[in-house]
Amino acid sequence: MHGGALAGWLLLALCAVSGAYCLLRTRTGTPQERSTARGEALMGFGMAAMAVPAAVLTLPEWAWAVYGAVFGAAALRALRSARRGAHHLHHLVGSLAMVYMAVTMAPGAAGAGGHAGHGAAAGGAGGVPVLTGVLLLYYALYVLRSAGHLIPAGTGVASFAGGSTEGVVRGGGGGLGGGVSGVAAGGGTELTMACRLTMGIAMFAMLLTL
């Protein structure tokens, strides 16, 4: 199995697991939390299907139109919900990115490679360089920000000063790490954030194949 296919299988596995976890989250929480989880599950499974190596499965032409329609509808839904929180804006960007990739990879598109899982080996699927660059920059910043939120605040400072990291996390009054850890203890927020981070990395990797 060449590198492109291996990358496709890895992306498929990560996105499918993330989608499955988000699907489990739809069983609990507030209506708003369940709605958010459904959107993230759709994104995870959609990315997993898009990442299947082309050598294993070549999607029919109509599948790309379905991708565009499904994620176009998801983008409209995220736009209507944007006033409820910034995370819906992230869903909007993600849905539009999926529409963009579907249009770019569809048969007949200029330079289309036909599949994200195959694109790395095929040398790229085309697309609009400026738009692809903007999306790559967005997801690079998103991944860095999400990764930073998963690192307990003050860990390095506490260790350097000879203090206790445990004390920093427990005390964590205004620190980001303390807040995240506190919420995670009650609702598994750290795992949710890790899931979102994984999908952000996967989206960045898929955009690199364009």
Residue, then its C-alpha position, 0 to 999 in steps of 0.5 A: m500500500h503506497g503512502g497516498a492510500l495509507a494516508g487515506w485509510l488513516l484519515l478514514a479511521l480518524c474521521a469515522v471514530s470521531g463521527a461515531y463519538c459525536l453520534l453517541r453524544t446525541r443521546t445526552g445533553t441539552p437540545q442545543e448540545r445534541s444538535t451540535a453533536r449531530g452536525e459534527a457526526l455528519m461532518g465526521f462521517g462525510m469526511a470519512a467517506m471522502a477519504v476512502p482511497a480511490a483504488v478501493l472505491t471510486l465514487p459515482e458522479w452523482a455522489w459529489a452532487v449529493y455531497g454538495a447538497v447535503f453540506g450546502a444544507a448543513a451550511l445554511r443550517a449553521l448560518r441560521s444558528a450562528r447567532r447562538g455561538a461562535h462554534h456554529l460559525h466553525h460548522l459553517v466554515g466546515s460545511l462550506a469547505m466540504v462543498y468546495m472539496a466536493v465540487t473540486m473533486a467531482p469528475g469533470a472539474a479542472g484537474a480533478g483527482g476524483h478523491a481525497g484519499h487518492g489526491a496525495a498520490a495523484g499530485g493534487a485535485g486542483g481547486v482555487p489556490v487562494l481559497t484553498g490557502v485561506l481554508l488551510l490557514y483557518y484550519a491551521l489556526y483552529v488546530l493550534r488553538s484547540a491543541g492549546h486548550l487541551i494543555p493544562a494552563g500553567t503546567g510549564v510555569a508550575s514545574f519551572a517554579g517548583g510548584s505543583t501542577e495538580g494545585v494549578v489545575r485544581g485552583g485554576g480560577g481564571g486559567l483556561g486549563g482549570g476551566v477546561s478540566g473542571v468542565a471535563a470532569g462533569g461532561g467529558t469536554e476534553l474528549t469532545m475537544a480532542c474529537r474536534l481537534t482530530m477532525g480539524i487536523a483531518m480537514f487540514a490534511m484533506l485540503l492539502t491534497l487539493 
